């Protein structure tokens, strides 16, 4: 992917991270991410088949219970190598 395209895709996602980080601790809790994704999708499709739990556990690489900016960025910029649902 060229750098201009990366910026066009990645920048809005970084803004989204900041908007969803309600307590401004530079991490997204499960609740913050779930609330943001529910707003984005408009309905709670995340509850089906543990979709959100599987997604969050996959992205939370250090299993801290929250996503820092680096984990979020790696997920956004990396092509998945395995299916998580």
N, C-alpha and C positions, 0 to 999 in steps of 0.2 A: 504494500500500500504506500502511495507516495505521501510526502510530509504534509502537503496542503490538504489532502483528503483526511489524513489522520487528525489534523487540527480541527477540521469541520465536524468530525464525528466525536472526537474526544473532548473538546471544549464544552459542548452542551452537557455531556455526562459529568464533567467536573463541576459545572454549575449545579447540576442536579444533586450531586453529593453534598455540596455546601447547603443547598436549600433543605435537604432532608435531615441534616445534622442539627436537630432542634436545640440541643444544649451546647453547641459550638465546642465540642471536645475533640474535633477532628477524627471522630470515629462514628460509624453508624451502628446503632444497636439493632437487634432483630426487629424490635418494634418500629424504630425509625424507618428501616428499610421496608418492612412490610407495609406500613402506612403509606409510604411514598409509592411503592409499586401498586398498591390497591387504588390509589388516586390515579395513577397513570393508566391502569388497565380499566378503571371504571367499575369493576366488579371484583369480588373476591374469588377469582379462579385459582388463587394460590393454595387454597385449602384442599383441592382435589389431589388425591394420591400423594399427600405429603410433598407436593411440588415445592412449596416455599422452604420447608425444612431441608429437603435434599439440596436445593439451590444454595441456601445459606451455608450449610455444612461444607459444600464443595468450595465456595468462595472464601470462607473463613479458614484460611490455610493454617493459622496457628491455633485454631480452636479456642480463641479467647472469648467468644460470645459476641464479638463486635467486629466490624470491618474497618480497618484503617485505610487511609488513602492509597497506600501502596498495594494492598490486597485488591481494593476496588479497581485501581488502574491496571493491575496485571490481568484481572478478569476481563476488563473491557478490551484490552489490547491483545489478548492471547486467544488464538483459535482453540476451541475445546478439542481434547484428544480422546475424550470418553463421554459417554452418555450418563447423565446424572439422575434421570427419572426412569 
